[in-house]
Every structure is written in C-alpha cells, then in structure tokens.
Amino acid sequence: MNVQYRGENIEYSLVQSRRKTISISVEPDQKVLVKAPIQASREQIQKIVEKKVSWIARKREEMAKCQTKKQDLADGRKLWYQGKAYSLQIIIEKDTMNEKADCRTCLCGEKLKVYVKQGQEEEIRQNLMQWYYAEAGKWISQRVEYFNKDLKEYINRICIKDQKSRWGSCSSKKNLNFNWRIIQAPPEVADYVVVHEMCHLRQMNHSPQFWAEVAGILPDYKERRQWLREKGQRLMEKI
C-alpha cells in the first residue's frame, strides 16, 4: 500500500492482528510499518495513514540522516548519559591477574572510563552497551516504582530493549518496554517517556483522556516531549 506526500510515493507495509489500535512506525531503513486491528477496513487505515503522512515524511528524513556508520570508539569521543556529554577514556588492563582485568565501565568526573583487556573496538562497544543497559534498567525501575505510587497500576514486567525508532511501548499484557537510549536523555525527558508508557496502562490509545492522564502527572509534558522531537534523534545514533 502507499500514500502520496508532496509528489513522493511512500509505500508502507500493513500487518493486521488482534489488537485494538492502529500504530505507525518508521524503521531505521526508512520502511514504514502500519499495524491495525483485523476489523479495520483498508479505507479506514488509509485515511489514518494519510492524516499522519507529514509525520511519516519527517521521520523518514530523520532516519535517513542517521544512516551513518558507527563512529570510532576512541579516547575523547563524546557519549551521552542523563543529558550530559562525557569524554570516553579507554583503559587497557595488562595485569590479567588483577580484578580490574574484568571488563567494566564507570563514570569518573567528566570521563566515561572503560576498562578492557584487549582494547578492540567491539570489546569496548560490548562493555559500553552492558553498562548502558544496566544503568537504564536500574534507573527506569526506580522511576516506574516512584510514579506508580500515584498510579497504582498492575505491571507485569519491565523490559529494556534496543528499539531503533521507539522510546518505549506498553502491551495489553501490562508489559512496559523501554529503549535503553533514554538513559542518555536528561532525567526530566526520560521521566516523560516513563510516564507516557505508564499512562498507557490505563489508556491504550492517544485520546484526550490519555493526554489528561499524562498532564495530571507531568503538567509540562509538552516541553519535555518537544525536547525529544528536536534533539532525541542524536541519541539514536549508533555507539
């Protein structure tokens, strides 16, 4: 299926299943995926896609800009953590009998230090990713617990994932999924993502009622959401 935008023919794939809402996503390769309920007609789906076509075009443009090769992981490269850029410092531990020979990562002042055994780029990258996942898991779990003191919603489980084009999601089974990359964003922006997905526990849509739930917890959510729209794409760059 396809939709027209400013003379461009944008094709999209359609997957219909036993779901309640229609979702549109743009993959890193710029392919557009539309998920819809089985009972939704092609005409209904097409109208919704046409309504969102300017957003689709903008996301495709953003994804195109991000189609860059992985940057070298060398000393001095800037990496983000909770809204602040840290300078990467690679430390090779030659003493294999030393406990420090085990790969690890830590923040120290303005540096993000990575201790490795060989110093190969893939070893550094793997160590960094393990650290980011662990930090995201700890922080997000704490924030979910904090906000759930007011929401008091049942949560089946929390998962940290490597999502290429989404910050988070909430399933009908009450599973909360979060992109590890939100740990790179300022805490107040990451809070918005957490609250957004938690409010889907009550409203599995983006209706006025849903946004009222979000505003009830974060009255300034629009400013936080705007940060993601304007600056969030840099966090999607490959490490």
Order of alpha helices (4+ residues) and beta strands (2+ residues): beta-beta-beta-beta-alpha-alpha-beta-beta-beta-beta-alpha-beta-beta-beta-alpha-alpha-alpha
